[in-house]
Amino acid sequence: MSETVFTYAAPGLKFGRGASHEIGWDVQQLCGGTATGAATGGTRRVLLVTDPGVAATGHPDRIAQQVRAHGLEVVVHTSARVEPTDASLEAAVALARDAGPFDAVVAVGGGSSIDTAKAVDLMLTNPGTLLDYVNAPVGGGRAPEHPLLPLVAVPTTSGTGAESTTICVLDVLALKVKTGISHARLRPTLAVVDPDLAMTQPAMVTASAGMDILCHALESWTARWYADFDAKQPQQRVPYCGANPIADMWAEKSMTLLAGAFRRAVRDGGDVEAREQMALAATFAGLGFGNAGVHVPHACAYPIAGRVRDYRPEGYPADEPIVPHGMAVVMTAPAAFALTHDASPERHRRAAELLGGTGGSLPEVLRGLMRDVGLPSGLAELGYGDADVDDLVAGAMQQQRLLATAPVDVTPDDLALVFRESLEHW
């Protein structure tokens, strides 16, 4: 029997230039509209999670002061790590437990800070270990037993969509694989999207994060249609339910905005209109893929990021190798969408048109955009070669939660072809 039901959910949203200046009031309302706290019997306490790079911009301290001005105590932790690992998340959880208890959590930063805050919130409110909650087969796939604390997500980059989604992404160091925790309770309570906070993004960060927006939109747009899945019982429903009419609307609008703003935002970080449109595109894409799901490019991205050797992109911390998430995702996107084309040719053609393509295929349009915003020319530039393909395939095949959303049944041979065709794009 085929599925007849799809689901849709989203956080509360406050969007616009200057929106971050209202967070004190927002957090106070989520804490009951009063400074009297349930956690300690005294003043309500808020944990603000960020990373050192974002902290240096001054945005987290400003937001913390605004929250304090509303009578709440704020503890600021710069415990997030760019591209979180199980070790970094466990360290952040330990710090939060030592400083707690708390009544709410605020995340200020990119997807790494927001995902760190999600993990901290989960482990402050639920028993067990972090790995218990990591998606199977890497982890135990355990569902949270208790509600989480209210979480306000304040993105400072335009890309990850973490402020809208139920996903926390991390690297499991011992296995050299990127995976995640996925549950509806991880979705932030409120997303506060202030385009002004992204004005300081370096060009490569803008390019990588923008590709994450693009792939979120494209993958949800081309995902398996919700009615093509087998029917589920209520307890079997998961956040990623497949492409559906509501998610389609957000993905389509996101691609339209990207066509007009992406190149401009990379070329001129001070272009206020382009930054605002990129922030809106990221929000729309998050509202889409956070329900429809992503598929092959994201599944391939996890081992690409998890097995990095010595790649250090401009604009990111240089203390250790890293492949930023959006960059890892888009590296295989042209080949991945060539693989999925025959499942829905009209959707792939429509996506190319929405992105400004003039008669070119979707893979051609993607390669042109990658080149225009200065991304690496392929996996070879990130340090990968043909000898790495089998290992990358093995890592991608572990992402069955994502591959299940693909519009075609994906085999190891399919993924091997995708990785080999992604070694060099031009």
Number of C-alpha atoms within 10 A of each C-alpha: 9 11 15 12 13 19 16 15 15 20 19 13 17 17 16 15 14 13 16 24 15 14 21 19 16 18 25 20 13 17 21 13 12 15 18 16 17 15 14 13 8 12 16 23 25 27 25 27 28 27 23 14 15 21 18 10 12 10 17 24 17 14 21 22 15 20 24 18 12 18 17 25 20 22 17 19 20 17 20 29 19 20 22 21 23 22 16 18 24 19 15 21 22 15 14 24 14 8 13 16 17 23 24 22 25 31 31 31 27 27 29 26 30 31 32 31 33 32 24 26 24 23 22 18 14 15 12 10 12 21 18 17 22 23 21 18 12 18 16 15 17 18 16 20 11 11 12 23 23 21 28 28 32 30 29 25 29 33 32 27 30 29 35 29 27 25 24 23 25 25 23 20 13 8 12 17 25 29 30 26 26 24 20 17 19 26 27 29 20 23 25 25 28 25 26 19 24 23 20 15 20 15 18 19 22 28 27 27 25 30 30 26 30 27 25 33 33 29 29 31 31 29 31 25 20 22 17 14 16 11 15 14 8 8 6 7 13 16 21 27 25 30 29 22 13 15 25 22 15 22 32 22 17 30 29 17 21 27 19 16 21 25 19 18 26 24 16 14 17 16 14 16 13 22 28 24 21 30 31 23 30 34 27 26 34 29 29 37 32 28 26 34 31 30 30 31 29 28 27 31 28 27 26 34 24 25 22 17 15 12 16 17 18 11 12 17 12 11 7 11 16 23 24 22 26 26 27 27 25 27 32 28 28 22 27 25 21 16 18 19 20 13 15 14 13 12 16 22 16 15 23 23 19 19 21 16 19 10 11 13 19 25 20 17 19 24 20 14 20 23 13 14 21 15 19 17 17 24 22 15 13 23 14 20 14 12 9 15 18 15 13 22 23 16 23 27 19 21 26 17 21 20 24 21 26 26 23 18 10 17 11 13 11 14 26 20 15 25 28 20 17 21 21 15 20 10
